[in-house]
C-alpha cells in the first residue's frame, strides 16, 4: 500500500506540473512559478491530494542536488573571463548591499539575528532561470548588457554556494562571530580549490575515457555517480550537498563532453527540479500568503529597488555607462532558485522564523512578474535619472568611465604586473592545495575510518604517518612556490631598483631585495604549514628528524617533483583548451552551409589616431556596417580569442578579422579612418 500511495502522489505531482507548464508557457510566465502554484493547489491546505509528503520531500532533496549540479554546468569559466572585471566588482557589491538591507528588514520585523541573516541572503541573489528565459523571450539575450548579466549571475551563483555553507555553519552553532565565519570561509576556500583543481585533473579524463564506449547510458551513469559521490564527500566533511553538486558540475562544464552531458542530464534534471519546486509549494499555506501580504509587498519593493540600485551602482563602479548599468540592474531585480534553496535550508534546520518561507515564495512571485516590465522600461528609467541628476554628476561619471578604461589598459596590464598577479595566484592555489592535504589528513586522523583502523596504530603514530604522507604529496606544490618566490623576488628587484638612482650598487641592492623576498616568503610558507599541521604534529625531536628526511628527499628528487608539477599544469591547460576547441566546433557547426568557405581571415593594427581607440567592440557596430567580425586581439604578446562586446580597443592592438574578401577592405578603412 505504501508503494501504491507513493506512486499515486508522484503521478499527481507530475500531472499537475505538466498542466501548469503548458498554462504558464501560454501566459508567457516562468514555469518555475507554475510548479510552485501547482504545489500550493495540490498541497495539504487546498485540494489535499498528496498523502506521502515525506517521500516527496526526499525526491525534492534529489531535485536540489540536480538543480545545483545544472547551475554548476552553466558556470563557464570562459564566459566569466570575458566579463570578469565587471562581474567580480558588481556581484559582491550588490550582494553585500542586499544582505545588509535584508538583515535590517528582519530586525525591524523582530526576527532573530539568524533569521534576519537568512532573509538578507535570500534576497541578495537574482534568479538565473527567470532572467535567462525573460531575455530570450524578449530577444535581447545577444545584447552587450545581457553578457554582463550572465557574468554577474555566474559570480552570484558561486557566492550563493559560499553563503549556503556559511549559513549552515552559523545555523549549527548559532554564532555570528567574525572568528567562526573566518574559519568557515577559510575551510570552504580550501575545499573549493582542492575539489576544482583535482577535479579538473581527473574528471575530464575519466569522462573522455567513458565517452569512448559511445554509450549514453554509461556516460550518464558515470556523471550521476560523480555528482552524488562528490555531494556525499561534501556532506561527510560538514559542507552542504549542494556545494558538492555545484562544484562537480563546474568541473564537468570544462570537459570536452560538457554539451553531451547537458543533453543527457537535462531530462533527469527537469524531472527532479519539477518535484523540488512543487515540494516548495506543498509547504506553503495560501492563508499565510494573504496573512503576510503586507511584508510580502514591502520586501518585494525592497528587493526590486535594492537589486536595481545595487547592480546599477556595481556596474558603474566597474566602468560602464549609466544606460548599460541600468539595463543590468533592471534585469537582476528578482529572486529565484537560490532563494528557495536557502529558505528550505533554514526551514529544515529550524532556525528561521515560520513566516519567512511563505514570504519568500510570495516575494519570488511578485518580483518575477515585474521583471519583464522593468527590462522594457530600463531606457525610460535611465532618461529620467539623467534628467534628474545634476549635470556635473553626469560629467563626473563620464570622466570616471574613461579613467577606468584607461586604467585597464595602462600600467596595470604591464608585463611585470601580469607576471606578478599570475605567480601570486598560482602560489595561493598551491598553498590551498597544501592546506587541503593537511586538513584531509587531520580529518582522517579524527574519524579513523574502518580501512585505517584495521592497522591498529597508536594515535600518535597514526597522526605522524598521516602528517608525513600529507607533506610528501605536498612537496610538488611547495617546491613550485619556492621557485616562484625566487622569480618574483627577481622581478620585484628589477622593477623597484633602477640603475639611475642606485648607480654602481644596482646589482647588490637587487640581490638583497630578491633574497629578502625569498626568505620572507619561505618563512611565511613554513609558518602556514605548521599552523595547518597543529592537529598532527609529532613530538619536537621526531618532527625535526622527519623534516630533515623530507628536505633530503626533496633535494634528491627535485627534478622529478618539478616535472610532476609541470605535467599537472599542462594537464589543466589541455583541459581548458579541449573545452574551447569543442565549443568552437559546435559554433562552427551551427553556421549556415557555405559561410566558412566564403569567409577569410585578415589582420589590421590600430594606428595612433584611429577613431576606434578606447571604444568597446559592441559600440562599433562593425559587423552591422561591414559584415566583418573581430575574432581575436593580440595585445602586448597576449592573445585574446573571440573577444566579447565589452572589450575595449587600444592603440597598437592587432585585430584578427573574419569576413568576405569584399568586406575586409571596408572594415580596415573604418577601423583606421
N, C-alpha and C positions, 0 to 999 in steps of 0.2 A: 504493500500500500504506500509505503514511503516513496518508493521509486516512481510509482504512478503519480503521486502528488507532486513530486519534483518535476516530472516530465510535463505535467499539466501546467505548472507555474511557468516553466521555461517556454512552453508553447504560447501562453498568454503574453509573456514579456515580448517575445519575438513578433507575434502578430500585431500587438499594439505598436511596437517600434516600427514595423513595416508600414502600418497605416499612417502614422504621423510623419514618416519620412516623405511619403507621397504628398500629404497635405501641406507640410511646411515648404516643400520644394515649389509647389504651386503658389504658395504665399510669398515665395522668394525670401524665406527666413532660414537661418542656420538650423540644420536638423538636430544639432545638439540640444537646442531649446525644445524641440519636439519630443526628444527622448525624455527629457525631464518632465514635460507636461504629461506624457504617457504614463510615467511612473506615478505622478500625482493622481491621475484618473483611476488607475487600477490598484492603487495602494489601499492601505487599511482604513483610510479616512473617507473614501468616497465609494467606489464600486466593490472594494474588498474581494478582489479576485485572486489574490496571492495568499497562499497558505504557508509555504515553506520559505519564509523570508531569510532564514539563516543560510540556506543553501544558495539563494540568490546573492546574498552578501558575499559568500565565498567566491562565487563566479565574478562578482564585481571587483574583488581584490585582484583576480587574474586580469580583469579589464584594466585596472590601474597599471599593472605591470606592462601590459601591451601598449597602453596609452603612452607611458613614459618611454618605452622602447621605440615607438614610432616617432616620438619627438626627438629622440637621440639620432634616429636615422636621418632626420631633417637637419641635424646640427652639422652643417657642412663647413669645414674649416676653410675651404677655398672661397666660398661665398662671404664668409666672415672677414677674410683678409681684405677683400675689396672695399669694405665699408668699416673696417675695424676702428679707424680713428674716430669716426662718428659714434659707432655703436658702443665702444668702450668708455666714451665720455657721457653720452646721453642716457644710456640704460641705468648705470649706477646712480646718477643724479636723480632721475625720475623715481627710482625705487626708494632711495633714501628719503626723498620728499614725501612719498605716499605712505611709507612705513611710519614716519613721524606724524603725519596728519591722521592716519588711521588709529595710531596709538592714542592721540589726543581725543579723537572722537569716542573711542572706547572708554576713556577715563570720564568724559562728560556723561556717558551713559551708566556710570557707576559700575563698570565691569572691573574684574581683577586685572592686574598688570599683564598676566599671561594671556588672558582673553583679548585684551587690548592689543597686545603684540601680534596675536594671530590675526586680528582684524586688519592691522597695518600690512601684514604680509599678504593677506588675501586680496586687498585692493591695489597692490603695488604692481601686479603682473598682468599685462594685456593678454588677450586670447589669440593664439596663433591660428586656430582653425577658423574662428569668426572673421578675422581681418583678411586672411588669405581668400576665403570664399567671397567676401564682400568685394574685394578689389578685382577678383576675376570676373564676377558678375557685372561689375561696372566697367570692365575692360580697361582698367587703369593699372593692372599688375605689371606692366612693362615700363611704366614711367619712372624717372630717376628717384622720386621720393619713395616709391614702393620698394626699391632696393634698400634704401636706408631703413625703412620699416622692418624688412625681413632681417637685416643685420641686428637691429635693436632687439627684435624678438628672439633671435638666437642667443644673444647675451642674457636677456631676461630669463630664458629657459634655464640656462646654466646657473644663474644666480638664484632662480627658483628652487633648483635642486639643493643648492647650498642652504637656502633658508629652511627647506624641509628637514634637513639633517640637524641644523641648529635648533629648530623649534622642537624636534623630537628630544634632543638633549635637555633643553630648557624645561619641557613638559615633564620629563622624568625626574629632574632634580628640583624643579620649581625655583631655580636660581637664575636671576637676570644679571649676575655679576659679570664684570668685564673679564675677570680671570678665567672663569669657566668657559665663556664664549670664545676667548682667545685660544684656550686649549682645544676646544672642539673644532674651531676653524683650522688650527694647525694640523690636527689629525686628519681632518677632511681633505686638506690640500695635499697631504702626503698620500692619502688613499687615491685621490683623483689622479695625481701624476703617475703613481705606480701602476694603476689599472690602465690608464691611457697608453703609457709607454710600452708596458709588457703586452698589452692587448694589440697595439699596432705592430709589434714584432711577431706575434704568434697568430692572432685571429685571421688576418687576411690570407696568410699562407695556408692555414687549415681550411678555410673556405675555398680557396683555389684548388686544393687537393680534392675536397669533396665534390666540387663542381666538375672535375674531370670525368666523373662517372656518368655525367649527363642525365642525372635523375633528380627531378624536382623534389621528390619525396625525401631522398636522403639529405639534400641541401636544407629543406625546411626543418627536418628533424634535428640536424646539426645546429641550425640557427636557434631553434627553440631551446635546445639543450644548453647552448651557451648563454642564452638570455636568462633562463631560470637558474642555471648554475651560478652565474655572476650575482644575480639577485640574492641567492642563498648565502653566498660568501659575504655580501654586504650586510645581510641581516645577522650573520654569525659574529661579525666584527662590531656590531652595535649600531650600524647605519641602517637607513631605510632601504627596503627592497626596491623602492622607486629609483634610488640612486644607482644601484647595480644595473637595473634595466636601462636607464638612460645612458650610462657610460658604455655598456656593451653595444647599444645602438649607435652611439657616436663613433665607436671604433669601427663598426661594420660600415658606417657611412663612408669611410675612407678606403674600403675594399673595392677591388675591381668588380666584385659581384653585387655591389650595392643596389643597382637598379633591379636586378633579378630578385634580390632578397625582398625589396619593397613590394614587387608584384606578387611574390609568394605569400608574404606575411599579411598583405592588405586584407584578404577575406577573413582570416582568423582575427586580425586586429579589429575589423569593423564589427564582427560578432560580439567580441567581449567588451569592446568600448561601448557598444549599444547597451549591453547589460549593465555596465558601470553607470552610465548616465540615467538609465531607467531606475536603477537602485537608488540614485540620489533623489529622484522624485518620490520613491516609495517612503523616504524618511520625512517628507515634507507634509505638514498638516495645512491644507488650504486656509483653515480658520486662522492659523498663526500668521499666514501671509497677510491676511486682512487686518489682523490684530496689530501687526507691526508695519502697517503701510506707511506711517509717518517716518520711522527710521529708515525704511527702505527707500522712500523718496529722498530723504535728506542725504543718506550715504551715496545714493546714485548720483545726486548732484555733486557731492564731494569728489566722487570718482571721476566723473566727466570733466569737471573744471580742473581738478588736480592733475589728472593724466595729461590733458591738453596743455596745461601750463608747464608741467614738469618736463614733458618730452619736447615741447617747443623751446623751452629755455636750454635744455641739454643739447639740442640740435644746433641752436645758435651759438652756444659756447664752443661747439666743435667746428665752427667756422662757416655755417651755411646762412643763406639769406633768409629774411623773415618769411617770405612766401613758402619756401620749401619747408622751413621749420614748422609752420602752422599746419601744412599738409601732413607732415609726420605726426604732429601732436593729435590732430583730429582722428587720424587713423588708429591711434592707440588709446581710444577713450572708453574701453570696456574691460570687463574681467571675464575669465573663461575657465579652461580646463585645469590650470594650476591652482586656481582659486578653489575649485571643488576638491582637489586632492588635499590641499591644506586644511580646508574646512572639515573634510572627512577624517583627517588625521586628528584634529582637535577633538572631534566628537568621539572617535574611537578611544583616545587616551583619557577622555573625561575631564579635560582641563579648560574647556571653553564654556561660555555662558550658553544655556539651552536655546536662547533666542537667536544666537549667531547663525546657525545653519539655515533656517528659513529666510533670514535677512539676506544672506549671501545669495541664495537662489533667486530671491526677488530682485536684488541689485543686478545680477547677471542678466536676467530677463529684460530689465529696463535699459541697461546700458547697451546691450546688443541691439535692441530695437532702434536706438538712437544713432548707432554708428554710421549707417549709410547717410543719414541726414547731415551729420557733422562733416563727413567727407565731401558731400556735394556742395556744402556751403563754406568750405575752407577758404576759398579765394575771397568770398564776401567778408568773412571774418578778418582776413588779412587786410583788406582795403579799409575796413572800419578801424582796425588797430592803427594802421599807418596814418589815417586821418586824425585820430585822437592823440597820437603820440606827438610830443614836441619835435619840431624839425631838427634841433641839434641832436636829439637822441637817434633819429634815423641816420644822420650823418656819422655819428659815432659808431653805429652798428656796421655801416658800410666800411668804415676805416678798420674796424676790428676784423671783419671778414677778410679784407685784403691782407692785414697783418698775419692772420692765421695761415693763409695760403702761402705767403712768402716764408713764414716760419717753417712750414712743412718742406719747402724746397730749399731752405737755406742751410745754415751750419749744422742743424740737427741731422741733416742727411749726409753730412760729410763722411768720408771713408772711416775716419777714426771713431766717430760716434756710432756708425753702423757696426763696426767690429766690436766695439766695447759693449753695445747692447746685446749683440749676438752671443758673445762669450759669457757675459754675466747671466743671461737667460739660461744658457747651457749649464753653467755651474750651479745655478739654483735648481734646475731639473735633476742634475746629478746628485745633489745633496738631498733632494726629496726622495730619490730612489734609495739612497743610503738609509735615510730615516725609515722608509718603508721596510727595508730589510731588517733593521734593528727592532722596529715596533712589531713586525711579524714574528721575530724570534722571541720577543718578550711575551707575546700573546700565546705562542706555543708552550712556553715555559709555565705560563699561568694555568691554561686549560688542560695541558698534558693529555692530548688525545690518545686513544687506545693503541695506535701503532707506535707511539712514542713510549707509552707507559710499559709496554711489554719488555723493554730493555732493562727495567728495574734499576735505573740510575739514581744515585743520590741527588737531591735537589740542587746542591752546589755544583756537582759535576755536570748535571743537565744544563744548567744556566751557562756554565763556562763553555761547554761544547757548542751550544746554540750561538753564543756570542762570537766565538771563533768562526763558526760557519758563516754567520752574517757578514763578518768583516772580510772573509775570503771572497765571498760573492760581491762585496762592495769595492774590492781593490781596483777593478777597471774604472769605476767612476771616480774614485779618489785620485788615482794616477792621472786621469784625464783632467781633473781640476787643478792638480799641481802644474801640469803643462800649460793650461790656460792661464793660471795665475802668473806664470813666468812670462807668457806672451803679453798679458795685459799690463804687467809692470813695465815691460819694454815699450809698449805703445804709450802708456801714460808718461813715461820719462821722455820719450821723443816729442810728445805733444806739449809738455809743460816746460821743459828745459830748452831754451833757444840759444843758439850759438852767439847771437848778437848780444845777449845780456850776460851769458856765462863765460864767453871767451874761451881761454885755454882749459878751463875747468869743466867744460861741457861734458866730456865723456865720463869723468869721475862722478860728477853730480848725477848724470843719468844712471850710472851703475848703482849709486846709493838709493835713488828713488825706486829703481826696478827691484833691488834686493829688499827694501822695506815693504813693498807691495807683496812680494813673495812670502816673506817671513810673517807679516801680519795676516795674510790670507790663510797660510798654513796653520798658524796658531788658532785662528777662528774655526777652521775645519776640525782640528783636534778637540777643541772645546765642545763643539756641537756633537761630535761622535761620543765624547764622554758623557755629556748630558743625556743623550738618547740611549746610552748603554747603562744608565743608572740602575735599572732593574735586573741587569745581567752580570754586572762587573764581579769578577772573582777577587780574592784577596790580593793586596797590593803586590806582593812578591810574585805570585803566579801571573798577575796581569802584566807586569813588566817583562817577565820571561816570554810570555806569549807575544807581546808587542815586538820584542826583538826578533822572534821567529818570523812574524808576519813581515817585518821590514826586510829581512833577509830573503824571504820568498818573493816579495815584490821586486827587490833588486835583481834577483836571478831570473825572474820571469817577466821582466819589464816589457820587452818587445812583444811577448805573447799577449800580455794583458792589454797593451796598446792596440794590437791587432784585433782583439776581441771587441774592444770599444768601437774601433773604426768600422768593423763589419756590422755592428748594431746600428751605427749611424747610416751606413749605406743601405741597410735593410729598410730603415724608416724612410729614407729618401726614395727608394724604389717603390714603396707602398704608396706614397703621395703621387709620384709620377705615374704609376699604373692607373690610379684613380682618375687623374686628369686626362690621361690618354683615353680611358674608357668613356669619360664624359664627352670628349671631343668627337669620338667616333659616333656616339649617339646623336650629337648635334648635327654632325655631317650627314648622317643617315636620314635626318629629318628634312634636309634641304631638297628643293624641287629638282627633278631629274634634269641634267644638262647644265645646272648652275655652276658646279665645280669645274666643268670643262671650259666654261666661258670666263671664269674668274682668273685673275692673275695677281701676283704679289709684287709690290714695289715699295721703295722706302724713300723718305724725304727727311732732311734735317731742318729743324726750325731755326732760322737765322735770326740775328738780332733785328728787332723792329717788326717781327712777324705780328700780324693783328690778332693771332690766336693765343699768344703767350699770356699766361696767368688766367686763361679761361678753362672751364671744365668741358670735357668731351661732350657731355649732354647738352651744353649750351650752344655748341657749334652747329647742330643740325646738318653735319657733313653728309650723313647718309641720305637725308631727305633732299639735300640740294644737289648732290653729285652722284649718289648711288654707291659711294665708296665707304668702307668701314675701316676704322683703326683697330687692328687686331694685335698690335704689340708696340711696346715702347722700350727703347734702350736708353738708359739714363745713368751716367757715371759708372758704367760697367755692369749695371743691374738690368736684367731683362724682366719686363712686366708683360705677361702673356694675357691676352684678352682683357684689357683694362676696362673697368666699369665706367659708367657715365659721370661719376663724381671725381674721376681722376683729373687733376689739373695739369695742363701742358706747360712746360718750362723751356726757357731758351736753351738751345743745344740738344734738345731731345731728338732722337732719331725715331721716326714713326714708321711702322710697318703697315702698309695699306693693302686692302683687298678689294678688287673691283675689276671691271672690264677695261680693255685697252683704251676704249673711247672715253672712259670716265676718269681714269687716273690722272691725265694731264690737268683736267679741270680742278680736281681735288688738290693737286700740288699747288696750282696757282692760287687757290683760295687760302691754303694754309700759309703760304709765304707772301701773300699780297701781290 
